[in-house]
Amino acid sequence: MPREPIVHKVFEEHARSTPDSAAVVCAGQRLTYGELNAKANQFAHFLAARGISRGAKVGVCLDYSIDMAVAVLGTLKSGAAYVPLDPSYPAARLQLMLRQLPDLALIVVSPATVGLVDSAAVEAIDLQERSGQLASLVATDPDVPVTGDDLCYAVFTSGSTGTPKVTAARHEGWFNLLNWLALEYGLHHGSHNLVVSAFGFDLSQRSLLMPLFCGATQHLMPSRNFDAAMAYRMLNEHGVRTVHCATSALYLLVDWETARGGEALAALDYVFFGGEPLSFERVAQWARREGNTCTLLHQYGVAECTDVASSYDLADRRAGEQGVVPVGKPVYNTEIHILDEELRDVGTGEHGEICISGISVGAGYLNGTGPESERFTTVMRDGAPCRLYRTGDRGYVTQAGELVVLGRMDAQVKVRGMRIDPADVERALGRLDGVREGAVVTRRVDSGDVELIAFVVPKEAELDESDVRAGLLEALPRNMVPAEVIKLPEIPLSHNGKVDRTALAERVRQPVRQVGGEARPANPERRPGGLR
């Protein structure tokens, strides 16, 4: 680690050494390193004039655009941390998120996004409206001292209380991640990248800055949601060499290329992917086809620990090998521990909770209290205090030292790469007018993906699945809306009076027929759990 482990300082070095190289491209617009650095500097000086500096937080509610790159870099240069406010989320969800950030300094918006956050008790700034004012400011690098321990960004994760929580990354951890990626995989000024994931996703933060860290070009998809057709077209047209994405997005890109006989994906240098369980069979044939030079890196991490903790090259997966695909060995300056309930090490091959320590461990949950904040803890290791994060994931380490993730120890699941607590969805269900009671379980489909299934007890018989989904879309991100809604006369309870989730999960694993608009098992005699 250098004396000054600050990501935007590395970008500034590229702006000085290669000012005419393309830095960011989006929807026909293009800025060089010199131009992007100047605009980001002007925005940083704009923030400084408002007293926004180290320790402050700036919301960014923008679609992928040149302005987004300016806002993110300018915020970092001011010493503040940026907070992605994903415009693909419903306004109600964004308002709930904003209530977790009472000290937000301002929000950067555009005409297309201002309506999503205009009721927030914080000023919204449109860079286009302020373009004249910004252009009049000095374009030199701000002289703002930033340390590795300062916050660089904060992202939201689903909370078990039904309220999203926000976790913060530190400059030192973020630099460590990007530095590891660059050195471990030889990324350089030709490693042009395409961002395909939603702005609010934790992996999008390293995807956004990785090419600017190594002097390459960042290509942004002008779309709020993943679009396989657009992404594939851009891979073909722009000389892209790397992609960071969720496992489910990789499946879609592989399917798209396979169906059309293309080569753009197979010709990439790297796809860095993870965030949810991998069904190796979905990509094995494509990965092993003749002429495929793309290295697939299966990665594991959590937002609370700067996104990536370990990585595994799928080329090491032997043909015919069965079992869960490993997620590899730790990144630089990071340790992974498998611990029992007393936070003691377990043996090689034994199952336990995956815990992470080292530089990558973040600053914790902002304004956080309660049991979730206790996941950040300090234990004694080798006679010295060690700060670690308890991920809540279950796994083990193989004899070869590879981490294998087996799933969640609690109720949280990963859907399309985003961690979700079903209780969050259940609370949204309970707020719908036509729903008396609701419960959410998961179902694994043949591809290996996980999807949410909602069971609802309607207040009146006329409740329609499309109305439930429409209501949820007004309150939740799309990936949190269940794939199927099943009506029941009552929710089954276990012996201790809690929702019998095992019984509900069993219902979606067996054939279901519709009777009078309600779901009934095909074999009523084997109906699990009984109905209350």
NUMIMI-702907 format. One record per residue: y, z, x of N, C-alpha, C in turn. Coordinates in steps of 0.2 Angstrom, whole numbers, plus 5000, padded with zeros to 4 digits. Example, Ala and Ser with C-alpha at 12.3 -4.5 7.8 and 13.67 -1.06 7.14 Angstrom:
497250395066497850395062498450395066/498950355064499550365068500050395064/
***
This chain:
499450005004500050005000500650005004/501149965003501749965007502250025005/502750025009503250085008503550075001/503650014999503950004992503549964988/503049994984502649954980502949934973/503349894973503749874967503649794966/503349774960503149714959503749664959/504349684956504849634955505249624962/505149674967505349654974505049604977/504349594976503949534978504249474975/504349474969504649414966505349394969/505749444970506349434974506249394980/505749414984505649384991505449314990/505049294985504949224983505549184981/505949224977506649184975507049174981/507049214986507349194993507049144997/506449144997506049105002505949034999/505749024992505648964989506048964982/506748954983507148964977507048904972/506848844975506748784971506048774968/505648814969504948814966504948834959/504548804955504548814947504248884946/504648924943504348994941504049004935/504448974929504148984923504348924919/503848904915503848844910503648864903/504048844898503848854891504148804887/503748774883504048724878504548674880/504448644886504848594889505448624893/505548684893506048724897505748744904/506148744909505848764916506448794920/506248854923506648884927506348894934/506748874940506548894946506548964948/506248984954506349054956507049074957/507449034960508149054961508449064954/508349014949508649014943508449074939/507849094939507549144935507849214938/507849214945508049274948508749294946/509249234946509949244944510049274937/509649244932509749264925509449334924/508949354928508649414927509149464930/509449444936509949494939510549504934/510749454931511349454926511149504920/510549494918510349544913510349614915/510049624921510049694924510749724925/511249684927511849704927512149724921/511949684916512249694909511949764906/511349774908511049844906511349894910/511449884916511849944920512449954917/512849904915513549924912513449964906/512949964903512850004897512450074899/512450084905512150154907511350154907/511050094907510350094906510050084913/509650134916509450124923508750164923/508550194929507950224930507850274924/507250274922507050324917507150294909/507550244909507650214902507050174900/507050154893506550114891506850054886/506649994887506949944884506449904880/506549894873506049864869506149784870/505649744870505649674871505249644865/505649624860505249594854505449514854/505049474858505249404859504549364858/504549304856504049264857504049244864/503449214866503349184873503949134874/504349144879504949104880505249114887/505649074889506049084895506449154895/506749164889507049224888506649294889/505949284887505549344888505449354896/505349304900505349314907505949344910/506549324907507149354909507249424907/507049444901507149514899506649554902/506049534904505549584907505849594914/505949544918506149554925506849584925/507349574921507949604921507949674920/507449694915507349764914507049804920/506549774923506249804929506749814934/507249764935507749764941508249814939/508349834933508849884931508549954933/507949954934507550024935507250054929/507350014923507050044917506350014916/506050034911505350014909505449974903/505049914902505049874896504449894892/504549884885504049904880503949844876/503349804877503249754872503149774865/503549734861503549744854503349674851/502649664850502349604849502549574842/502949514842503149494835502649464831/502049464833501449444829501249494824/501549554826501349614822501749614815/501549644810501949654804502549694805/503049684801503649724802503549804801/503049814796502949884795502549924801/502149884804501849904810502349924816/502749874817503249884822503749944821/503949954815504350014813503950074814/503250074813502850134815502850144822/502850094826502850094833503450124836/504050094833504650114835504850194834/504550224829504650294828504350334833/503850304837503550344843504050334849/504550304849505050294854505750304852/505850374851506550394849507050384854/506850374860507350374866507450294868/507250244864507250174866508050164867/508150134873508950114874509150054870/508750004869508949944865508349904865/508349854860507849804859508149734860/507749694864507949624865507649584860/507949544857507749504851507949434851/507749394847507949324846508049314838/508349264836508449254829507849254825/507249234828506649234825506249294824/506549344828506149414828506649474826/507249454826507749514824507549544817/507349504813507149534806506549584806/506149584811505549624812505749694814/506349704817506549774820507249784818/507549754813508249764812508449824808/507949864806508049924802507949984807/507749964813507750024818508350054820/508350114822508950154823509150144831/509150074833509250064840509649994840/510049984845510449914845509949864847/510049804844509649744845510049694849/509849664854510249614858509949554858/510249494857510049424857510349394863/509849374868510149344874510449284873/510249244868510649184867511349194864/511449244860512049254857512549284863/512249314868512549344873512649304880/512349234879512349194885512949184889/513549184885514149174889514349234892/514249294889514449354893513949364899/513349354898512849364903513049314909/513249254908513349204913513949224917/514349264914514949284918514849344923/514249374923514049424927513849404934/513849444939513649434945512849424945/512649374949511949354949511549384955/511849434959511549454965511049514963/510549524967510049574966510349644965/510249684960510549744959510249794964/510649834966510549884971510349954968/509749944965509450004961508850034964/508850094967508250114970507650134965/507050104966506550114961505950134966/505650184963505050214967504350194964/503850204967503150194965502950234959/503350294958503150344953503550324947/504050284947504450264941503950224936/504150224930503850184925504050114925/503550074924503749994924503649964917/503149984913503049964906502650014903/502650014896502250054892502050014886/501350014884501049984879500750024874/500650004868500350044862499650034862/499250084860498550084859498450114852/497950104849497750134842497650204843/497850244838497850314839497350344833/496950394835496450424831496850464825/497450474825497850504820498050454815/497950394816498250334812498950314814/499150344819499850324822499750294829/499950244830499950214837500250254842/499950254848500150294854500350254859/500850274863501150224868500950264875/500650224880500450244886500850204891/501050244897501550214902501150204908/501350144911501050124918501650134923/501450154929501950164935501950104939/502450094943502550044947502050034953/501850094955501350094961500650074958/500450094952499850064950499849994948/500449974945500449894944500449854950/500849874955500849844961500149844964/499749894964499149904967498649854964/498749844957498249794953498449724955/499049704955499249634957499049624964/499249664969499049664976498349654977/497949694973497149684974496949614971/497249594966497049524963497249474968/497849474971498049424976497649424982/497449484985497049484991496349474990/496049504985495349494984495149424982/495549394978495349324976495849264979/496149284984496549234988497049194983/497349234979497849194975498549184979/498849124977499349104982499849064977/500349024981500848994977500648934973/499948914974499748864969499248894964/499248954963498848984958499248994951/499348934949499748934942499348954937/499648994932499349034927499549014920/499149024915499349014908499149074904/499749104901499649164897499349144890/498749164888498449154882498449214877/498549274879498449334875499149354872/499049394867499649414863500049464868/500749464867501149504871501049574871/500849604866500749674865500049694869/499649654871499049674874499149694881/498749744884498949774890498749714896/498249674895498149624900498649574900/499049564895499649514896500149534901/500149604902500749624907500549594914/499949604916499749574923499749504923/499549474917499549394916500249374917/500749404914501449384915501649384922/501549434925501849444932501449424938/500749414937500349394942500549324946/500749274943500949214946501649224950/502049264947502749274950502649324956/502049354956501949404962501749364968/501349304967501149264972501449194973/502049184970502449124971502249064967/501849074962501549024958501949014952/501748964947502148944941501748984935/502149014931501949044925502048994919/501548974916501548934910501448974904/501948974899501849014893501748974887/501248994883501048954877501548974871/501948924868502448944863502048954856/501649014856501349024850501249104850/501249134844501249204844500449224844/500049184841499349194841498949154845/498349174848497949124852497749064848/497849004852497748944849497348904854/496648894853496248864857496448794859/496648754854496748684855497448684859/497948724858498548714862498348744869/497948794870497848824877497448774881/496948734877496548684881496948624883/497448604879497848554880498348564886/498548634887499048654892498648654899/497948674898497548684904497548614907/497448564903497348494905498048464908/498548484905499248454907499648484913/499448544914499948574919499648604925/499048584927498848604934498748674934/498548704929498348784928497748794933/497748854936497248874940496948934938/497248984935497049044933497149064925/496749104922496849124915496549194915/496949244912496749304910496649314903/496149334900496049334893495449384891/495449394884494949434882494249394881/493749434881493049394881493049354875/493249364869493249324863493649264864/494149264868494549204869494249154874/493849184879493449144883492949114879/492549144875492049114870492349044867/492949054864493249004861493448944865/493748954871493848904876493248864878/492748904879492048874881491748834876/491848854870491548814864491948754863/492648764864493048704863492948644869/492848674875492648624880491948594879/491448634877490848614876490748554871/491148574865491048524860491448454861/491848454866492248394867492048364874/491648394877491448364884492048364889/492448414889493048414894492848454900/493348454905493148484911493748534913/494248544909494848574912494748654913/494348684909494148754910493648764916/493148714916492648724922493048704928/493548674928493948654935494448714937/494548764933494948824935494648854941/495148894945494848934950494548994947/494949034943494649094940494849104933/494349134929494549164923494449244924/494949284923494849354923494849374916/494249404914494149424907493849484906/493849514900493549574898493849604892/493849674891494149704885493649714879/493049684880492549694875491849674877/491349694874490649684877490549604878/490149594883490049514885489349504882/489249444878488649414877488549354882/488149374887488149324893487849254890/487449254885487149194883487749144880/488249174878488849134875489149084880/489049104887489449064892488949044897/488349064897487849054903487748974904/487648944899487448864900488048834902/488648844900489248814902489448834909/489348894911489448924918489048894923/488448874921487948844926487848774926/488348734922488248664922488448634928/488248574930488448544936489148524936/489448544942490148524943490648584941/490348634938490848694936491048734942/491648734944491848774950492248834948/492248854941492648904939492248974940/492649024943492349084944492549134938/492049164935492149204930492049274932/492649314931492649384933492649434927/492149464926492049514921492349584923/492849604919493249654922493249714916/493349774919493349834915494049874916/494349904911494849944912495149974906/495650014906495950044900496750034901/497150034896497850034896498150094900/497750154899498050214902497950214909/497650164912497550164919497650094922/498250064920498550004922498049944921/497649944916497249884913496649874917/496549864923495949844927495749904932/495049924931494849974936494249944940/493949894937493349864941493249784939/492849754943492749684942492049664945/491749614941491149584943491049514942/490849474948490749404948490149384944/490249344939489649324935489149284939/489349254945488949214949488349254952/488449324952487949374954487449384949/487549364943487049374938486449324938/485849344939485349304941485049274934/484849214934484549174928484049214925/484049224919483549264916483549334916/484049364919484149434920484349464913/484049514911484249544904484649614905/484849634899485249694899485949684899/486349744899487049734899487349714905/487849664905488149634911488549684914/488549704921488949754924489649724924/490149774925490849764926491049774933/490549784938490749784945490949844948/491349834953491549894958492249904957/492549954959493249974958493749934962/494349924959494849894963495149934968/495649914972495849954978496150024975/496050074979496350134978496250164971/495650154969495350174963494650204963/494550254960493850284960493550284953/492950274952492650274945492150334946/492150384941491650434941491250434934/490650454935490250464929490050534928/490350564923490350634923490050664916/489750724917489450754911489950784907/489750824902490250854897490650914901/490350934906490650994910491150954916/491150894916491550854921491250864928/490550864928490150864934489850794935/489850774941489550704943488750704940/488550644938487850634936487550594942/486950584942486650544947486650474946/486450434951486450364950485950344945/486250294940485850274934485850324928/486050384929486150424923486750414919/486750424913487250404908487750464908/488450444907488950494906489550464904/490150504904490750474903491050444909/491350384908491750354913492450384914/492550404920493250434921493550394927/494150384927494550354932495050394936/495050384943495550424946495850374951/496450394954496750354959497450324957/497650284961498350254960498450224953/497950194950497950164944498050204938/497950274938498050314933498750314931/498950304924499550304922499950364921/500550364919500950424918500750464912/500350434907500150474902500450444895/500350474890500650454883501350484883/501750434881502450454880502550504874/502850554874502950604868502250624866/501750624870501150644868500950714868/500550734863500350804862499650794859/499250854859498650854856498050834860/497450824857496850814861496850744865/497150694862497150634866497550634873/498050674873498450684879497950724884/497550764882497050804886496550754890/496550694888496150644892496350644899/497050654900497350654907497250724909/496850734914496650804916496650804924/496650864927496550874934495950914935/495450894940494850924942494850934949/494450984952494450994959493850944961/493950904966493450864970493550874977/493050894980493050904988493550954990/493651004986494151054987494851034986/495050984983495750964982495750944974/496350954972496450934965496450854964/496150834959496150754958496350744950/496850704949497050684942496650624940/496350634934495950574932496050574924/495750514922495850494915495150494912/494950524907494350524903494350464898/494050414899494050354895493750354888/493250404888492950404881492350354881/492350314886491750264887491150294890/490550264888489950294891489650234895/489350254901489150214906488750244911/488550204916488150224922488350174928/488150204934488150154940487450144942/487350074944486750054946486650074954/486050064956485850074963486350034968/486549974965486949934969487649954969/487850004965488550024965488949994960/488649954955488949924950489049964943/489649964941489750004934489449964928/489149994924488849964918489150004912/489549974907489850004902489350004895/489250054892488750054887489050054880/489750074880490050084873490450144873/490750154867491250214866490850274864/491050334867490750394865491050424859/491650394857491950424850491950364845/492350364841492350314835492750244837/493050244842493450184844493050134846/493250074844492950014846493449964849/493149904852493549854854493449784850/493949764847493849704843494349654846/494049594849494449544852494849574858/494549614861494849644867495349704866/495549714860496049774858495649834856/495849894859495449954857495749974850/495349994845495550004839495150074836/495450114833495150174830495050154822/494450154820494350134813494750174808/494950244810495250284806495950254804/496250224809496950194809496850144803/496350104802496250054797496150084790/495750134791495550174784496250204781/496650224785497250254783497750204779/497750144782498050084779497750064773/497050064773496750054766496950104761/496950164763497150214758497850214755/498250174759498950164756499050104751/498450064751498550004746498450034739/498849994734498950024727498250024724/497849974725497249964721496649994724/496750034730496150064733496150144732/495550164729495550244728495250274735/494850244738494550264744494250214748/494250224755494050174759493650194765/493250164768492950174775492850114779/492850124785492750064790492150074795/491750024795491250024800491249964804/490849954810490849894814490149864813/490149794814489549754814489549714820/489049714823488949664829488649604827/488949544828488649484825488249444831/487949394829487449364834487749344841/488449324841488749314847488849374852/488749434849488949494853489549524851/490049484848490649514846490549564841/491149604840491149664836491649644830/491449654824491949644819491949714814/492549714811492649774806492449754799/492049804796491849794789492149854785/492549834780492849884776492449894769/492349954767492049974761492650004757/492749984751493250014746492950034740/493250084737493150104730493750094726/493750034722494350014719494550064713/495250074712495550114707495350074700/495350014700495149974694494649914696/494249894692493749844694494049774696/494649764695494949694696495149684703/495049734708495249724715494949674718/495349624721495049564724495049574732/494549544735494549554743495149524746/495449464743495949434746496649474746/496649514740497249554739497249614744/496649644746496549694751496749674758/496549614759496649584766497449564766/497749544761498449524761498849594762/498649644759498949704759498949734766/498349724769498249754776498649714781/498749644780499149604785499849624785/500049654779500749674779500849744783/500349774785500449844789500049844795/499649794797499249804803499249734807/499149734813499049674817498349644814/498349574815497849534813497149554815/497049574821496449594824496149664821/496649704818496349764814496249754807/496249694805496049684798495349664797/494949704793494249684793494049614791/493449594794493249524793492949524786/492749584783492449574776492649644773/492749634766492849694762492349694756/492049754756491449764751491649814746/491549804740491749854735491149894733/491249964733490750004731490950054725/490550074721490750124716490950194719/490650214724490750274728490550264735/490850304739490750304747490150354748/489650334751489150384752489350444757/489050504756489250554760488650584764/488650614769488150644773488050714770/487550744773487450814771487950864772/488450854777488950894778489550874775/489550824770490050814766490550764769/490350734775490850684778490550614776/490950564777490750494776490150474780/489650454776488950434780489050364783/489350364789489450294792488750264794/488250304795487650274797487350234791/487450264785487250224779487650164777/488250164779488750114778488550054783/488450074789488250024794487549994792/487150034790486450004788486549954782/487049964778487149914772487349844775/487749844780487949774782487449744787/486849784789486349754793485849724789/485849734782485249704778485549664773/485249614770485449564766485849594760/486349574758486749604752486849544747/486749564740486849524735487449554731/487849504727488349524723488149534716/488249594713488049614706488649634703/488949594698489549624694490149634699/490149594704490749594709490749654714/490149694714490049744718489449724723/489449754729488949744734488349784732/487749754732487149794731486549774736/486249824739485749804744485149754740/484949704744484449664741483749704739/483649754742483049804741483349874739/483449884732483849944730483350004732/482750004732482350054734482450084741/482750034746482850054752483550074754/483950084748484650094749484750154753/485150154759485150214763485750264760/485650324762486150374761486250394754/486150354749486250374742487050374741/487250364735487950354733488150424729/488750444731488950504728489050504721/
***
